[in-house]
Amino acid sequence: MERKRMDWSIKEVAKLVGTTSRTLRHYDSIGLLPPTRVGSNGYRRYGRDALVRLQRILLLRDLGLSLPQIRKILDGEQDDSAALTRHLRHLQAERDRLQTQINAVRSTLAALQKGEDIMAEKMFEGFDHTQYREEVEERWGPDAYAASDRWWASLDEARKQGFQAEHAALQDAWDTAQRQGLAPDSPQVQELAQRHAAWIAAGSGKRQADPRMLEGLADMYAADERFAVHYTREFADGARYVRDALRTYARGLAG
């Protein structure tokens, strides 16, 4: 009977991952990935839990997070199984979206190479901003989706990029607020919530966000990994922080 593998040397782990022993030692020095044990000869050994943590580190690196950000997230989420389950759902959704894009590009490329007519209705599959249509219509009705769709279609490319750039700026601002230790209901954070609400209102084709919709979206930010991933880049509780701030602001609007 084959003996169950208990741990791996630093060189073995480096080879498995496609990195270097120096990188793994650096991860240890900053408290990101300590070895499971250090042998009497001074060699680092990595067990199952360490490898699981390393997998999570690599997944979060692929999302563009820095090592200090990753450490804060991992230290704040001790349940590896639950965290990996959420990340898996996100990866599967992203895989499906990318595969649809690949198919669309392949179809266009084949048509160009053969001198055939392109299929316009197929070219932009996977690039569709309407991926949340059913959820929007179910929660807030078809009129809410139609207004948002008309607004988006009316934008030129520069304004679409500006809208997306504002979302990126909001993500940075939320991280900064948490870094400063500001409470979700503090005046400074409520100003940020107002800015975020204005961004949401623009996306729904309105001048001011509907309080009920704003609260619903805030809840989705914390509950749905597709949204939460945008607000947990640095802080594990980031999505809940944004939710609490937006809910406070929404309730103020509702009176």
N, C-alpha and C positions, 0 to 999 in steps of 0.2 A: 504493500500500500504506500502511495506517494505521500511524503511528509508535507504537511501544510506549510506554505511559505509564511513566515512571521514578519520579516523585515527585509529591507534592501539597502545596499551600500549607496553612498552618495554618487559614486561613479555609475552604478546601475540605474539610479533614478535619473541622472543627467542624460544618460543614453536613451532611456524610455521617453523622456520629454523632448529630447532634441535640444538641450541647453548645455550649460557647462557647470562643473562643480563650483566654479567661482560664483556663478549666479546664485546657486543654492546656498552657498555660504553667506552671500550678501543678504538673502532673504532671512537667514537666521540672525544675522547681526542687527537687523532692523526690527526683529520681533515678529516678522510676518510668517515665517515657516521654520520653527525650531525642529530639530530632529527628534525622533521618538526617544532615542537614547544615544549616548556616546560610549563607545567601547573602551576597555582598559587601554587600548592602543591609541585612543584619541580619535578614532574614526567615527563619523556620524552614521547612524542607522535610521531608516525611515520605515515606520509601520503603516498599517492600513489607514488609520485616521490621518496621518500626515499626508499620504497620497491623495486622500479625498480632499483635504484642504488645498493641496497643490492643484488639483483639478479645478477647484473653484477659483483659485487665483488666476489660472490661465483663462478661464471663461470670462472673468471680469476684466482681465487685461484686453481681451478681444473687444470688449465694449468701450475701450479707450480710457479706462480709469487708471489713475496713478497708483503707485504702490501704497502711499499713505492712505488714500481713499479706500483701497481694497482692505487694508488692515482694519480700518474702522468698521467696515461693513461686516467682515468676518468675525471680528470680536463682538459685534452686536448681535450676531445670529449664531447661536450655538447649535441649533438643530440643523445639521448638515442635510439630512434627508428631506426636510421640508423646503429648505433653500434650493436644493438641487431639483426638486420637483417643480418649483416655480420657474427656475431657469430653463428646465427642459421644455416646459410649455412655451416659453418665449422663443427658444431656439427652433422648436417645431413650427411655430407660426412664421418665423423668419425664413426657415427652410422652404415652406410652401410658397411664400411670397417670392423668394428668389427663383424657385423653380418655374413659377409662372412667368417671371421676367425672362428667364433663359429661353423658355419655349417661344415667347413672343419675339425675341431677338433672332432666334434661329429661323423662325418663319419668315421674318423680314429679309434676313440674309439669303435664305434659299430663293426667295422670290427675285431678289436683285441679281443673284448669280445666274438664274435661269432666264432672266429678262421677262419675268411674269409680272402681272399686276400685284401690287401689295394689297394686303387685306387690312384696311384701315381700322376695322372694328376689332381686329386682333392685336394690333401693334402695341397698344398701351395697356394690355392686361398685366397686372402685377404692379403697375404704376398708379393705380386707381386710388384717389383720395376717398372714395366712397366705401371703403372697407368696413366702416362702422354704420352703414346705412340702416340695416335692420335694427340695430340696438337703438339708434337715435329715434327711428320711427316708433319702435315699441315703447320707449320711455316718454317721448315728448310729441309724438304724432308726425304724420307725413309732411305737414306744413313746415315744421321745424327743419327737417332735412332739406326740403325743397328750397327754403330760403337760403340755407347755407350753401347748397349746391349752386344756386344762381349767383351768389356772391363770389364764390371761388372761380366760376367760369368767366366772370367779368374781369378778373385780374389779368394783367399782363405778367410776363415772366418776372420782371423786376419786382413787382408788388408781391408776387407769390414768395419770392426769395426773402423779401423784407418781412413778411408775416412769419416765415420759418425762423428768420434771424432773431425776431423778437422773442420767440419761444426759447431759443437757445440762451438769450440774454436773461430771460426770466429764470431759467434753471440755475444760471450762475448767481443770480440775485438771491434765490432761495437758499442756496448753499452758503452764501455770505451771511445772510441773516442768522442761520443756525450757528455758523462759526462764531458770530458775535454774541451768542447766547440770548438772543431776543425771544421773548415769548410770542406765541402765535397771535395773541390778542393785543400786543403792544402797538402803539401808534405807528411806529416805523414799519412793522410787518403788515399792519392793516393798509398802509399806503401801497405796499407791494401787492397785497391782495386786490386792491382796487385796480392796479395796473394789470394784474393777471385777469381780472374779471372783464376789463375793457378788451383785452386780447380775445377772450372767449366770446364776448359780445360781437366783435368784428367777424369772427369765424361763423357766427350764427346769423349774420346779416342784420344785426340790431345795433342800436346806439348804446343800449345798456343791457347787461346780462339779466336774464330772468332769475330771481332768487331761487326758485324751485329747481331750475336747470343747473344753476351754479352749485347748489348743495348736492344734487345728484352726481354731477361730474366730480366734485370733491370726494365723494364716497368712492367713486370708481378709481380715482387716483390711488387710493390706499388699498383697494380690494383686488384690482386687476393688474397683473404683472405687466401687461402691455403698456399701461400708463405709469405704474409705480417705478419702472426701470428708469424713467426720465428724472425722477426726483430722489433716487437712492444712490446717486453716483458717489457721494461722499459720506452720507449719513444713512445708516440702516433704517432709521425712523423718519427719513426725509419725506416720504409720501404721506405719512400720517401728520407730519408737521404742516405740510401744505394743505391737507384736508382740513385740519383744525382751523387754520387761518382763513381759508375760503368760506368755511361754514360760519365762522364768526361774522365775516363781512356780509355774507348772504342774509343772515338773520337781521343784521342792521338795516339792510335794504328793505327787507320785508316789514320792518317796523315791529 
